[in-house]
Amino acid sequence: MRNLLVFITFLSIVTMNAQDSKLLSPDTIVIGDVLTLGAPSGQAYQHIFFPRLNFIIKKGGTTNFKKLQGTKVVVTDKQATEGKTHITIKRKDGKKFLNSIAVVKVNLEAAAGAKEIL
């Protein structure tokens, strides 16, 4: 009887957590949505397309991608081509990414799968 009670409690908790989770899919994203940048997968973001580091440095920017983690961004454009969805994002606070880039393109499916964008 005790095992049954533990199992039912576990099942109800898992069900509640599954309903609360919000999945990021290309169909639910519209222009104006606010998203959050996650941790980079590696040294830099793989699916958020920043320019090469030498171009960022030439424009007077910084190359610390870890500072971007947790930054709120706004979707400004959405394009679906060849089974991929690319969105364009800018910072919600109006500042530039890495002090030199105003807008950035993102491969939505890959970035969401790698938890680079939440």
Number of C-alpha atoms within 10 A of each C-alpha: 6 7 8 9 10 10 12 12 12 11 11 11 11 11 11 10 9 10 8 8 8 8 9 16 12 17 7 8 15 14 13 12 12 17 19 18 20 20 20 20 13 7 10 16 20 16 22 22 14 18 10 9 12 11 12 18 14 10 12 12 17 15 16 10 14 13 12 15 14 14 15 18 21 21 22 17 14 17 11 12 7 5 7 13 17 20 22 20 24 21 21 15 10 10 12 15 21 19 14 16 16 13 17 18 18 23 19 24 18 17 21 19 13 17 16 21 27 18
